[in-house]
Amino acid sequence: MEIQKELVNDILLTISEYRLIENQDSLLLMCSGGPDSTFLLFLFNNIKDLYSIKFGVFHLDHKIRWDSYREKELLEFYCKEMGIEFFNFERNILDLSKKEKRNLEEFARSLRYDLAYDVAKKYGFNKIVTAHNLDDLFSSFFINLLKKRHYVNLFNLKPLIFWKDIKVIRPLIFIPKAKILAALRKNRKEYITDYTNFDQSFLRNSVNQRVTRYVVSYFKNNDNINIWRNIFRFSDLYVNFIKSLVDLEYLGQKLYRLSFKIDSFKGKCNDFIISESLYFNIRDILDGGLNYSSVEQVLKNKLVTIKKNWNLQNIGNDFYLFYFPYKFHERKIDFMQNSEQNVFVDDLLISLKVIKIFDEFDQHAFHSLEKIFSEDKVYEIKQKKGYYLGLFGRSLLIRLRRDGDFFYPYGLKGKKQKIKKFFIDKKLENFEKDRCLIFEDEHGIALIWCYQKNLKRGRDLSVLHKKRGKLFLVEINVSNYGTSA
């Protein structure tokens, strides 16, 4: 197939500008059998030697139309003719989306990308290629306007995105569909027209027919297509600048802190800039699906639920994004079975090591502990966030707090205190209280550890007087090993 040199150069410009393709890439083309992906197939067959690339074709038969098999047959014919590997899948999208109770278009997209991802990983393709063009870019722009989504980042169809850990590239993103159709007609290349694309009950189809094709035609006729390249560049630069205003820190236990780099930001940034910065950073953390207005609300209220189970809270100059309710499976430990143990609690790694065993808590044991807990050792325990040295019974349970919990805090000479009051005295926020670790042995609560605040309070040793059974002096190290949202 011969493709106009000017058209190829426009595509190569996009590839170069966004570094979409590198030499020796192995690409998996997502092809539907329609005009855009058919053009994409012939384009890559033409330019493969330019980049020394190899590529294969992925196709999903959605089974929505009775004659959807035609796309598979056509693509199979083209791939066989070109000597290209063809990966075909069939799924009844309509039935599956109903079963999952999900929007048909969104479900079909996710399934298509997931299947393509699996093929790419299994057969060694390092990038996935889609045939999205300028008309698709416009359609997404207008759909975002109609749905009242974020009103600055309206160009959310990017030349390069990630699906999980693999790059998805869109080299046709600035090419009008009319030019693609003209190239196919000129070369008399067959493609399948999906008549469901004219079903006006789908918002995207309605926008395509009633808005997009007229706007694209206007700019094409006036030779102003490059204006959209520039607008797109500005949109990207704006988003990156706004995101850079926030320092994002993952604290562990499904908790993030977003701090503005500008001192006293409330005096220097208006609410618009603040909410913009929060929106773009949080959207990345939560992988989309975020309502912009809910982020705006946090500036009016201290605590806002911005997505299912995710809350955003403003405290001073910082914003905290956290998952609620926070849960993990309780962990039980027996020091008699193993003197060194590693325990995973959500995304925390808790390492425990027995360094001394006392048969009973007598005067001898007390004096031994006095020598161990020197001023330097106490200082180390207080200052080091992930470190503690404590005395426990044989069995230890690591859990979260419960209603009615109480303990005998060190320094109160054996007086009982409710954990609820202890938290109030320490002025902990609710999301911090919910993440405090409780270490409980057969003698009661031995330690409260709020990892995020470096707050550690053990029990008074007087509680252990005349208790039967061995006591274990245990060194504890806690570290955050995961950053998953």
C-alpha positions in Angstrom: 0.0 0.0 0.0 1.4 3.4 -1.0 0.8 6.1 1.6 1.2 9.8 0.7 4.7 11.0 1.9 3.2 14.1 3.6 0.9 11.9 5.7 3.7 9.5 6.6 5.9 12.5 7.6 3.1 13.8 9.9 2.9 10.4 11.6 6.7 10.2 11.9 6.7 13.7 13.5 4.4 12.5 16.2 6.5 9.3 16.7 9.7 11.4 17.0 8.2 14.2 19.2 6.8 11.8 21.8 9.5 9.1 21.4 6.9 6.5 20.7 9.1 4.0 18.8 12.7 3.0 19.2 14.9 0.7 17.1 14.4 -3.0 17.7 10.9 -2.5 19.3 8.5 -5.4 19.3 5.0 -4.0 18.9 1.5 -5.5 19.3 -1.0 -3.6 17.1 -4.6 -3.6 18.4 -6.7 -4.0 15.3 -10.5 -4.1 15.0 -10.7 -4.5 11.3 -12.2 -1.0 10.9 -10.6 1.7 8.7 -8.2 3.2 11.4 -6.6 0.0 12.5 -6.5 -1.4 8.9 -4.6 1.8 7.9 -2.4 1.3 11.0 -1.5 -2.3 9.9 -0.4 -1.2 6.4 1.4 1.8 7.8 3.6 -0.3 10.1 4.2 -2.8 7.3 5.6 0.2 5.4 7.8 1.7 8.1 9.0 -1.4 9.9 12.4 -1.4 8.2 12.8 2.3 9.1 12.9 1.4 12.8 14.0 -2.3 12.5 10.9 -3.3 14.4 8.8 -6.5 14.4 5.1 -6.5 15.1 2.1 -8.7 15.6 -1.7 -8.1 15.4 -4.2 -8.5 18.3 -7.9 -8.7 17.6 -10.9 -9.2 19.9 -14.2 -10.3 18.4 -16.8 -8.7 20.7 -19.7 -10.8 19.4 -22.1 -7.9 19.7 -23.0 -8.1 16.0 -23.9 -11.3 14.3 -21.4 -10.7 11.5 -18.5 -9.6 13.7 -16.5 -12.6 12.4 -15.9 -10.7 9.2 -13.3 -8.4 10.9 -11.4 -11.5 12.1 -11.4 -13.0 8.6 -10.2 -9.8 6.9 -7.4 -9.3 9.4 -6.4 -12.9 9.3 -6.1 -12.6 5.5 -4.0 -9.4 5.7 -1.7 -10.9 8.3 -1.2 -14.1 6.3 -0.4 -12.0 3.2 2.2 -9.9 5.1 3.6 -12.8 7.2 2.5 -11.3 10.5 1.6 -13.2 13.6 -2.1 -12.9 14.4 -3.7 -13.2 17.9 -7.5 -13.6 17.9 -9.8 -13.7 20.8 -13.6 -14.1 21.1 -15.7 -12.8 24.0 -19.4 -12.1 24.4 -18.9 -8.6 25.6 -22.6 -7.8 26.0 -23.3 -10.8 28.3 -20.1 -10.3 30.3 -20.7 -6.6 30.9 -24.3 -7.4 32.2 -22.9 -10.1 34.4 -20.3 -7.7 35.8 -22.9 -4.9 36.0 -20.6 -2.5 34.2 -20.9 0.0 31.5 -20.6 -1.8 28.1 -18.0 0.6 26.5 -15.8 0.8 29.6 -15.9 -2.9 30.2 -15.1 -3.7 26.5 -12.1 -1.3 26.7 -10.7 -2.8 29.9 -11.1 -6.3 28.6 -9.5 -5.5 25.3 -6.5 -3.9 26.9 -6.1 -6.7 29.5 -6.1 -9.4 26.8 -3.7 -7.4 24.7 -1.5 -6.9 27.8 -1.4 -10.7 28.4 -0.5 -11.4 24.8 2.3 -8.8 24.9 3.8 -10.2 28.1 3.5 -13.8 26.9 5.1 -13.3 23.5 7.6 -10.6 24.2 6.0 -7.4 22.8 7.3 -4.4 24.6 4.6 -1.9 23.4 1.0 -1.9 22.4 -0.2 0.3 19.5 -3.7 1.6 19.0 -5.2 3.5 16.0 -6.7 6.4 17.9 -6.7 9.5 15.6 -7.5 13.2 15.7 -11.3 12.6 15.5 -11.0 10.4 18.6 -9.0 13.1 20.3 -11.8 15.6 19.5 -14.5 13.2 20.6 -12.9 12.7 24.0 -12.5 16.5 24.3 -16.2 17.1 23.8 -17.4 14.1 25.8 -15.4 15.5 28.8 -17.1 18.8 28.3 -20.6 17.2 28.1 -19.9 15.0 31.2 -18.6 18.0 33.1 -15.3 16.2 33.9 -12.2 18.2 34.7 -12.4 21.4 32.7 -8.7 21.9 32.0 -7.4 18.4 31.3 -10.0 17.8 28.5 -7.4 16.3 26.3 -7.1 13.1 28.2 -6.3 10.9 25.1 -2.5 10.9 25.1 0.0 9.8 22.5 1.6 7.7 25.2 0.1 6.0 28.2 0.8 3.0 30.4 -1.5 0.0 30.8 -0.2 -1.6 33.9 3.6 -1.7 33.2 3.5 -1.6 29.4 3.5 1.4 27.1 0.5 2.0 24.9 1.3 4.3 21.9 -1.0 6.2 19.5 1.0 7.4 16.5 -2.1 8.5 14.6 -3.4 10.8 17.3 -3.0 14.0 15.2 -4.1 12.5 11.9 -7.7 13.3 10.8 -9.9 10.3 10.0 -10.7 11.7 6.6 -7.0 11.4 5.5 -7.0 7.8 6.7 -10.1 7.0 4.7 -8.7 8.8 1.6 -5.5 6.7 1.8 -7.5 3.4 2.0 -9.7 4.4 -0.9 -6.8 5.4 -3.1 -5.2 2.0 -2.5 -8.5 0.1 -2.7 -8.0 -1.6 0.6 -10.9 -3.3 2.1 -12.0 -2.7 5.7 -15.1 -3.4 7.7 -17.6 -0.6 8.7 -19.1 -1.4 12.1 -22.7 -0.2 11.8 -23.0 -0.1 15.6 -20.8 3.0 15.4 -23.8 4.9 14.0 -26.0 3.9 17.0 -26.9 7.3 18.5 -27.7 5.8 21.9 -24.0 5.7 22.6 -22.6 9.1 23.6 -19.4 8.7 21.7 -21.2 7.9 18.5 -23.6 10.9 18.9 -20.6 13.2 19.5 -18.8 11.8 16.5 -21.7 12.3 14.1 -23.1 15.6 15.4 -20.0 17.5 16.5 -16.6 15.9 15.8 -16.7 15.4 12.1 -17.8 19.0 11.5 -15.1 20.5 13.7 -12.4 18.3 12.2 -13.6 19.2 8.7 -13.4 22.9 9.5 -9.8 22.8 10.7 -8.8 20.5 7.9 -10.3 22.8 5.3 -8.5 25.8 6.8 -5.2 23.9 7.1 -5.1 24.6 10.9 -4.6 21.1 12.2 -1.3 22.0 13.8 -3.2 24.3 16.2 -4.3 21.1 18.0 -0.8 19.9 18.4 0.0 23.2 20.1 -3.1 23.1 22.4 -2.3 19.6 23.3 1.3 20.5 24.2 0.1 23.4 26.3 -2.4 21.1 28.1 0.4 18.6 28.9 2.8 21.3 30.1 0.1 22.8 32.3 -0.7 19.5 34.0 3.0 18.7 34.6 3.6 22.2 36.1 0.5 21.9 38.4 1.6 18.4 39.6 5.1 19.7 40.4 3.7 22.1 43.0 3.0 19.2 45.4 5.4 16.9 47.2 3.8 13.5 47.3 4.9 11.1 50.0 3.7 7.6 50.6 3.7 6.9 54.3 2.6 3.3 54.2 -0.6 1.6 55.3 -2.6 3.0 52.4 -1.8 6.6 53.5 -0.4 9.4 51.5 0.7 12.9 52.3 0.4 15.7 49.8 2.4 18.8 50.8 2.6 22.1 48.8 6.1 23.2 48.0 5.0 26.8 48.4 5.3 28.1 52.0 2.1 29.4 53.4 0.4 28.3 50.2 -3.0 29.7 51.2 -1.6 33.2 51.0 0.1 32.6 47.6 -2.2 30.1 45.8 -5.9 30.4 45.2 -8.3 27.5 45.8 -8.3 26.8 42.0 -4.5 26.1 41.9 -4.7 24.0 45.1 -7.5 21.8 43.9 -5.9 21.5 40.5 -2.7 20.2 42.1 -4.5 17.8 44.3 -6.7 16.5 41.5 -3.8 15.6 39.1 -1.7 14.0 41.8 -4.6 12.0 43.4 -5.8 10.9 39.9 -2.4 9.3 39.3 -2.4 7.6 42.7 -5.9 6.2 42.3 -5.5 5.4 38.5 -8.4 7.7 37.4 -12.1 7.4 38.2 -11.9 10.6 40.2 -14.6 13.3 40.5 -13.0 16.7 40.3 -15.7 18.4 42.3 -15.1 16.1 45.3 -11.5 17.3 45.4 -12.6 20.9 45.3 -14.9 20.2 48.3 -11.9 19.4 50.6 -11.1 23.1 50.7 -14.6 23.8 52.1 -14.7 20.8 54.4 -12.0 19.1 56.4 -12.8 15.6 55.3 -14.2 14.5 52.0 -14.8 11.1 50.4 -13.4 11.5 46.9 -13.7 7.9 45.7 -15.1 4.7 47.2 -13.2 4.0 50.4 -10.7 6.8 49.7 -10.9 10.0 51.8 -9.0 13.3 51.6 -8.4 15.4 54.7 -6.9 18.9 55.0 -4.7 19.4 58.1 -2.8 22.6 58.2 -0.6 22.9 55.1 -0.8 19.2 54.3 -3.5 17.0 52.7 -3.8 13.3 53.7 -5.3 10.7 51.3 -6.2 7.5 53.1 -8.2 4.3 52.7 -11.0 3.8 55.1 -11.8 1.5 56.8 -8.2 0.4 57.1 -8.0 -3.4 57.8 -5.5 -6.2 57.9 -5.5 -9.8 59.1 -4.3 -10.2 62.7 -1.0 -11.9 63.1 -0.1 -14.4 65.9 3.4 -15.1 67.0 4.9 -17.8 69.4 8.4 -16.9 70.6 8.9 -20.5 71.8 8.6 -21.8 68.3 11.0 -19.3 66.6 13.2 -16.7 68.1 13.4 -14.7 64.8 10.3 -14.0 62.8 9.3 -11.8 59.9 5.6 -10.8 59.8 3.9 -8.9 57.0 1.1 -6.6 58.1 -0.5 -5.1 55.0 2.5 -3.2 53.5 4.6 -3.2 56.7 7.3 -5.7 57.4 7.7 -6.4 61.1 10.9 -8.2 62.1 11.0 -9.7 65.6 14.1 -11.1 67.3 14.4 -12.5 70.8 17.6 -11.2 72.4 17.0 -12.4 76.0 14.7 -14.8 77.9 13.7 -14.4 81.5 12.2 -17.4 83.4 10.3 -15.0 85.6 10.1 -11.3 86.2 12.0 -11.1 89.5 14.5 -8.6 91.0 17.3 -10.2 88.9 15.4 -9.7 85.7 14.6 -6.1 86.7 18.2 -5.2 87.2 19.2 -6.8 83.9 16.7 -4.7 82.1 18.0 -1.5 83.9 21.4 -2.2 82.4 20.0 -2.8 78.9 17.8 0.3 78.9 20.6 2.8 79.2 19.9 6.5 78.3 21.4 5.9 74.9 19.2 2.9 74.3 16.0 4.7 75.4 17.0 7.6 73.1 17.5 5.2 70.2 14.1 3.7 70.8 12.4 7.1 70.8 14.1 8.5 67.8 14.2 5.6 65.4 10.8 5.4 63.7 10.9 1.7 63.0 12.7 0.4 66.1 11.5 -0.9 69.5 12.7 -3.1 72.3 10.0 -4.6 74.5 9.3 -7.3 77.0 6.5 -9.8 76.0 5.0 -13.0 77.1 5.3 -16.2 75.0 2.4 -15.4 72.6 1.9 -12.2 70.8 -1.0 -10.9 68.7 -0.6 -7.9 66.4 -3.9 -6.2 65.6 -5.7 -2.9 65.2 -7.5 -1.2 68.1 -10.9 -2.2 69.3 -13.6 -0.4 71.2 -13.0 -0.6 75.0 -9.2 -1.3 74.7 -7.2 -0.3 77.7 -3.6 -0.7 78.9 -1.2 0.3 81.7 1.1 2.9 80.1 4.7 3.1 81.0 5.3 6.0 83.5 1.8 5.9 85.1 3.0 3.5 87.8 0.5 0.8 87.0 -2.6 3.0 86.4 -5.0 1.9 83.8 -5.8 4.1 80.8 -8.2 3.7 77.9 -6.5 3.7 74.6 -9.2 6.1 73.3 -8.1 8.7 75.9 -4.4 8.0 75.1 -5.1 8.8 71.5 -6.9 12.0 72.4 -4.1 13.1 74.6 -1.6 12.6 71.8 -3.9 14.6 69.4 -4.0 11.9 66.7 -6.2 12.2 63.7 -8.8 9.4 63.2 -6.9 8.0 60.2 -3.8 7.8 62.4 -5.6 6.1 65.2 -7.0 3.5 62.8 -3.5 2.6 61.7 -1.9 2.2 65.1 -0.6 -1.3 65.8 -1.6 -3.1 69.0 0.9 -5.7 70.4 -1.0 -7.9 72.8 0.3 -10.9 74.8 -1.3 -13.1 77.4 -0.8 -10.4 80.1 -2.7 -7.7 78.1 -1.7 -5.0 75.7 2.0 -4.6 75.8 2.7 -2.0 73.2 0.9 0.7 71.1 2.8 1.7 68.0 1.6 4.4 65.7 4.2 3.9 62.9 3.2 7.1 61.0 3.7 9.4 64.0 6.7 7.5 65.5 4.6 7.2 68.6 5.5 4.1 70.7 4.2 3.5 74.2 4.8 0.3 76.1 3.2 -0.9 79.4 4.5 -0.3 82.8 6.8 -3.1 84.0 5.0 -3.3 87.3 2.2 -5.1 85.5 4.5 -8.0 85.0 5.4 -8.6 88.7 4.4 -12.1 89.9 3.2 -13.1 86.4 4.0 -16.7 85.7 5.7 -18.0 82.6 8.7 -16.9 80.5 9.2 -13.4 79.4 11.0 -12.5 76.1 13.0 -9.4 75.5 12.3 -8.7 71.8 13.9 -6.4 69.3 11.4 -5.1 66.8 12.1 -3.4 63.4 9.3 -2.1 61.2 9.8 -1.0 57.6 7.4 0.0 54.8 8.0 -2.3 51.9 5.1 -1.5 49.6 3.4 1.5 47.9 0.3 0.0 46.4 -2.9 2.0 46.2 
